[in-house]
Each structure stands twice: as C-alpha cells, then as structure tokens.
Amino acid sequence: MTDLADKILAGDRRSLARGITMVESARADHRAQATALLDRLAGAGRQALRIGLSGTPGVGKSTFIESFGMMLTAQGLRVAVLAVDPSSARSGGSILGDKTRMERLSRDPNAFIRPSPSQAHLGGVARRTREAVALCEAAGFDVVLIETVGVGQSETLVAEMTDLFILLMAPAGGDELQGVKRGIMEMADMILVNKADGDLKPAAMRTVADYAGALRLLRKRAQDPEGFPKALPVSALEEQGLIKAWDEMKMLADWRREHGHFTSRRAAQARHWFETEVREGLLARLHNDPAIRGRMGDLGAAVAAGEVAPAAAATEMLRLLGAAGPE
C-alpha cells in the first residue's frame, strides 16, 4: 500500500486506476487495503474542485463533459472524470460506454476518465464514488467531474460529495412549474440548458428564462451569493457558453471559500458519509453473519406466510442484532 500510495501521489495513472479498482471492490481483504490506502493519502492535503453533473437520460451529459473537459485542459488544468453507468437490475452488468463517447477527452494527457457501475446503488452514483474522488485529488487533479446516471427529481446523492452541483437540462423540458419542484432542482447550484444550438436555440433560451424565473422563487440558501443559483444556456456540440459557465462556477466556489461555506460543507459531507458507512456496515452484517442471515430467512418466510406482521418481525431482527453485539 505504501508503494501504491507513493505512485498515486506522483500522479501515476495506472496506479490511480488500480487504487480505484481496490476501493470499489467488495472483497473483505480489498476493503482493508483500501482503508489503509485512503488513510495514507489523506495526509497529502490536496484538494480539487469537485463538480457533480446530473440530468435526465439523453440530455447530453457525456457530450457536455467532453467539451467542458477539453476546455479545462486547454487552460492547463488536469481533469478527472468519474462516470457512473447504470447496472442492469436483471443481470447486474453495465455497458460502461461513457469513455467510448468521450473519444477526444480520453486521448488528452491531462484528462483521466474512469467509468464505474452503479451496482444498483440508488442516488445516481456508485457506492464508492466518494472514495474514488479522494484518490483523484491525491493524484493531483485540479477538477474532478462526477457524472451521474440519468436521474429524476429525487436522486440528489451526488450533491453530498461535491463542491458544486450542476444540473443539465434539455430545451422545452416542461413549463416553469418544473423549476419550483422540490428535490433535485433545489439542490442545484447552477442549471445549464444544453443543446442551445440550431433549431433548438429559441426553445433553449425560453427554457433558461423559465428556470431563471422559477429559481428566484426558491428559498435563498446561506451558501449562495446574490444571483445564485442561476440558469445559463450552453451548447456542448458547438462549444458555446462553456467558458462563461466555468467562470460562474469559479466565482461561486471562490465566494464560498472566502465566506467559510466551502470548508463547512466538506465537513458536513464527511460526517454524512461516516454515518452512511455505519449504516452500510450494519446492513452488511445481515448478509455476512450466518446465524443472523438464517434468522432473517425464517422471519421472512413467516411474514410471507402471514404468520407474523412485518413490523413485529423487523423488531425481532433489530433485537437480535443488538444482542449479537459488534463482530
């Protein structure tokens, strides 16, 4: 782990890929190694700007990230892209095609693209995406872009691991009422209306105006300067509006640093993921402990047969977990 950590700190791409594979693994020995690796890298103190990008399927997330990433690398920045691909609910497999879509960016020496399966994890991201972000930061990348799977209105988990949460929308995606719906819309720091080109440009500009008006109706958040969140038009295909969007992102991040929101947000996120890890560990015990797993099966069969109420069976399982104590 010491050797792997040193190579990641030196920016070795192959070692970074190996490290991400390790943190994504569910094997017990790999989890122990991944924890040791993350502990060793935590002392490096490197920070990248973490940007989460979400949106509905087909809105152009991969195309936008490629154009946006190429623009950033042209400015001398090192960019890491963590693209989460949906896993099949039937077979468990993923196509992992995002890297294939980003053909130009994948050849850029200042860019690193890593597709990962969601593995049925809810929220639009993979379970270990946050740890993969930490590895990319340790490797010296300036910007980490996290592309979620195509999501709806309630999948906002990516906002809990990023500094900026960008929502990508399509032109003519509904009326202004869409902009005031709670959920993913109120979590966004910026809304970018993609495909503002060709015949769709007038519709895109109307959509920007609709969302801009709707955002003004949302309750103001303490971490936002005047004018944020805001809606902007972009064209990933024609590479229009990307520099303006990047300037706005930098301005928002700088303002939050100056006013202490940047650090406090990361601290709150670290606490959130600590609590999540505890919950995941408790759930893992239901599957890993043979006695608990057997009792779970018996109670499940009793509930299915109508012999026990679901709430009573759950209470029994929780009592059994408490009696079992820590492993």
Secondary structure, 3 states (H helix, E strand, C coil): CHHHHHHHHCCCHHHHHHHHHHHHCCCHHHHHHHHHHHHHHHCCCCCCEEEEEEECCCCCHHHHHHHHHHHHHHCCCCEEEEEEECCCCCCCCCCCCHHHHCHHHHCCCCEEEEEEECCCCCCCCCCCHHHHHHHHHHCCCCEEEEECCCCCCCCCHHHHCCCEEEEEECCCCCCHHHHHCCCHHHHCCEEEECCCCHHHHHHHHHHHHHHHHHHCCCCCCCCCCCCCCEEEECECCCCECHHHHHHHHHHHHHHHHHCCHHHHHHHHHHHHHHHHHHHHHHHHHHHHCHHHHHHHHHHHHHHHCCCCCHHHHHHHHHHHHHHHCCC
